[in-house]
Amino acid sequence: KECMDTMSDLLLRFGHLLESDYEAIMQVTASLLSSNRTMISKRAGNCLSSLSLVASEDLLHKLVIMLLGCIEEQHGRNSHYTRTLVQTLGSISRTVGHRLHKHLERLVPLFIKICGLPSDEDSQTAEVDELRECCLFGLESIILRCSYELTDYFPTIIELCDGFIQYDPNYSYDDEDENDTNDMEGDE
């Protein structure tokens, strides 16, 4: 994990000197995203985010295409790995969001699809909620950096967010609350 932190720092401070190694750094670091150790996969994502800051358009394109392909392949299979991939794309969008405009037609619908529907009770688990939260943070970051390019997606994103605002996994929706409210009103 310290190696990933060091590599991130090197890329941020001296990235222009490592240009000949960008591709190798990307390959090795991307392979660490699938680590079962959360700290390693999270730091690998941060390292890729640092790499995206100094990477050429071609290399950034390769990286994003690779991450999107892995998300599409892993969605529904390995939620930890999918969540790490989504977090990595979210981190990249916070770093160089304006450079992701070429990928929005694939990225945004994928994040929306992963979020699912608020009415789908089967997708209301803690694991899916964490993945959904990562997607929503990623969408937020993309909206902040590429708002003009996303105008076609705004109605869908707003509808999605509105649906999930009404769903709070930390709140128990039961009839007791309604009865308690009625009892309190009767006591007055």
C-alpha positions in Angstrom: 0.0 0.0 0.0 2.9 2.4 0.7 4.1 1.7 -2.9 0.8 3.0 -4.3 1.0 6.1 -2.1 4.6 6.7 -3.3 3.7 6.2 -6.9 0.8 8.6 -6.6 3.1 11.2 -5.1 5.7 10.6 -7.8 3.0 11.0 -10.6 1.7 14.2 -9.1 5.0 15.8 -8.5 7.3 14.4 -11.2 4.8 12.7 -13.6 6.3 14.4 -16.7 9.6 12.6 -16.0 7.9 9.2 -16.0 6.1 9.5 -19.3 7.8 6.4 -20.8 6.5 4.3 -18.0 2.9 5.4 -18.0 1.6 2.3 -19.8 3.4 -0.1 -17.5 2.2 1.9 -14.4 -1.3 1.7 -15.7 -1.2 -2.0 -16.3 0.3 -3.0 -13.0 -1.8 -0.6 -10.9 -5.0 -1.6 -12.7 -4.3 -5.3 -11.9 -4.2 -4.3 -8.2 -7.8 -3.0 -8.3 -9.0 -6.6 -8.0 -7.2 -7.1 -4.7 -9.3 -8.5 -1.9 -7.4 -6.1 0.4 -9.5 -2.9 0.5 -6.5 -0.6 1.2 -4.6 -1.9 -1.8 -7.5 -1.7 -4.2 -8.4 1.8 -3.0 -4.9 3.1 -3.2 -4.5 1.6 -6.7 -7.6 3.6 -7.7 -6.0 6.7 -6.3 -2.8 6.0 -8.1 -4.7 5.6 -11.4 -6.4 8.9 -10.7 -3.0 10.6 -10.3 -1.8 8.9 -13.5 -4.9 10.3 -15.4 -3.7 13.8 -14.5 -0.5 13.4 -16.5 -1.5 10.8 -19.0 -2.0 11.6 -22.7 -5.4 11.5 -24.3 -4.7 8.1 -25.8 -3.6 6.5 -22.5 -6.5 8.1 -20.6 -8.8 6.7 -23.3 -7.3 3.2 -22.8 -7.7 3.4 -19.1 -11.3 4.5 -19.1 -12.3 1.9 -21.7 -10.6 -0.8 -19.7 -12.3 0.4 -16.5 -15.7 0.6 -18.2 -15.2 -2.9 -19.7 -14.4 -4.4 -16.3 -17.4 -2.7 -14.7 -19.7 -4.1 -17.4 -18.1 -7.6 -17.0 -18.1 -7.6 -13.2 -21.5 -6.0 -12.4 -23.6 -8.5 -10.6 -20.7 -10.8 -9.9 -18.2 -9.2 -7.6 -19.6 -6.2 -5.9 -16.4 -5.3 -4.1 -14.4 -5.2 -7.3 -17.2 -3.3 -9.1 -17.4 -0.8 -6.3 -13.6 -0.3 -6.5 -13.9 0.2 -10.3 -16.7 2.7 -9.9 -14.8 4.6 -7.2 -11.8 4.7 -9.4 -13.8 6.2 -12.3 -15.3 8.7 -9.8 -11.8 9.6 -8.6 -10.6 10.1 -12.2 -13.6 12.3 -12.9 -12.8 14.4 -9.9 -9.2 14.8 -11.1 -9.8 15.2 -14.9 -13.5 15.2 -15.4 -13.4 17.6 -18.3 -11.3 15.0 -20.2 -13.9 12.3 -19.9 -16.4 14.0 -22.2 -15.7 11.4 -24.9 -16.9 8.6 -22.6 -20.0 10.1 -21.2 -22.3 8.2 -23.6 -21.1 4.9 -22.2 -20.2 5.9 -18.6 -23.4 7.8 -17.5 -25.9 5.2 -18.6 -23.8 2.5 -17.0 -23.8 4.3 -13.7 -27.5 4.9 -14.0 -28.1 1.2 -14.7 -26.0 0.1 -11.7 -28.0 2.4 -9.5 -31.1 0.5 -10.4 -34.7 1.5 -9.6 -35.9 2.8 -6.2 -38.9 0.5 -6.6 -36.8 -2.6 -6.9 -36.9 -4.1 -3.4 -34.4 -6.8 -4.3 -31.7 -4.2 -4.8 -32.2 -2.6 -1.4 -29.3 -4.3 0.4 -26.4 -2.8 2.2 -24.0 -4.0 -0.5 -26.0 -2.6 -3.4 -26.6 0.6 -1.4 -22.8 1.1 -1.1 -22.3 0.5 -4.9 -25.2 2.9 -5.7 -23.6 5.5 -3.4 -20.4 5.3 -5.4 -22.2 5.7 -8.6 -24.1 8.7 -7.4 -20.9 10.3 -6.2 -19.4 9.6 -9.6 -22.4 11.1 -11.3 -22.1 14.2 -9.1 -18.4 14.6 -10.0 -19.1 14.3 -13.7 -22.0 16.7 -13.5 -19.8 19.3 -11.8 -17.1 19.0 -14.5 -19.0 18.2 -17.6 -22.4 19.8 -17.1 -22.8 21.1 -20.6 -22.2 17.6 -22.1 -24.7 16.0 -19.7 -27.7 18.1 -20.5 -29.5 15.2 -22.2 -29.0 13.1 -19.1 -30.2 15.6 -16.5 -33.9 14.5 -16.5 -32.9 10.9 -16.0 -30.4 11.7 -13.3 -32.8 14.0 -11.5 -35.6 11.4 -11.6 -33.2 8.7 -10.3 -32.0 10.9 -7.5 -35.5 12.0 -6.6 -36.5 8.3 -6.4 -33.7 7.5 -4.1 -34.1 10.5 -1.9 -37.5 9.1 -1.0 -35.8 5.8 0.0 -33.7 6.0 3.1 -32.1 2.6 4.0 -31.3 3.9 7.5 -35.0 4.5 8.3 -37.6 1.9 9.0 -40.8 2.6 7.2 -43.5 0.9 9.2 -47.0 1.6 10.5 -45.8 2.1 14.1 -44.5 5.6 13.3 -47.9 6.5 11.8 -49.7 5.2 14.9 -47.3 7.0 17.3 -48.0 10.3 15.5 -51.7 9.7 15.8 -51.4 8.9 19.5 -49.4 12.1 20.1 -52.0 14.2 18.4 -54.8 12.6 20.5 -52.9 13.4 23.8 -52.9 17.1 23.1 
